[in-house]
Amino acid sequence: MTRLFAVRLGTAVPTVLLATAIVFLLQHLIPGDPAVSLAGENATPDAIEHIRAQLGLNESLWAQYGHWLGGLFHANLGTSIQSSQPTLTVIASHLPASVIIWIGALLVALLVGVPAGVRAARSRGRATDEVITSVASVGIAMPSFWLGMLLVFFFSLRLGWFPATGSVSFSASPLQAIHSAVLPSIALGCVGAAEVARQVRSAMIEVLSQDHIRTDYAKGLGGVSIFWRHALKNAGMPIMTITGLLISRIISGSVIVETVFGVSGIGSLLIQSVNSRDYPVVQGVVLVAVILVLAVNFLIDLAYRVLDPRLRGA
């Protein structure tokens, strides 16, 4: 455990530095000047230069990045250029809405994808398998934002079951917050469910061809017991791998989905910050996303050691 943590920490630091450095340099290549937008249309050159000096934008890019790194070691991500609030405060106010959607999308992906994959493996070569595989192939190719617009059209505009846009704070009303996150979660989770179904099917078919499964059949064990208690457990490693990748895709995919549904999460915050050249907020959101992905990878490694005792001493 200690060795695993040390290895992951050793790889996490350069990963964070590389990711934040690339994003920092790329966002400065975008045309536009935040000082001009803050100063207004009729601002004088002196006023614009004064704002640039206040924000530190007249320094070199590496100097600005160095200041940001220095603040990072003191848990200070700077101040938002647009709202003049601490970057951590801005991100913290938007993060809960995203977390609800992420959890919902993951539940949709696993609760739909795992049973579908198991069912396809049990019906290998038959009509049920063909139907599930075909639907999964369509689901993988379907863009989340396009599915989101379809969901809004049918379930919001036509049926009125769910709100079309917007989100509710979980602290204000947990039930309404979950209700408003249903459609974005489905839009994100359906693509993940298709991927999980395909991977679970492949893993289950491979496990079912092994000798110990044939021995279970010879002992007279029921098919349900063999599939759910023996085969699925042995297929746990590939399932955990696809789950880790799925969480990373959900986090990145929520940027577009939150914009489609008008959710005030960190995905929409990132889009707004890029458009307004709010560099500290962009850096902060990227940092949070990178840390979350690294944390997920660490948890997946721990799950590997739980599922496979041979890895516990590694």
Helices and strands as residue ranges (DSSP letters): H 2-27, H 34-39, H 45-55, H 61-72, H 87-122, H 127-141, H 144-151, I 152-158, H 174-180, H 182-208, H 211-218, H 223-225, I 226-231, H 232-234, H 236-261, H 266-275, H 279-307, G 309-311
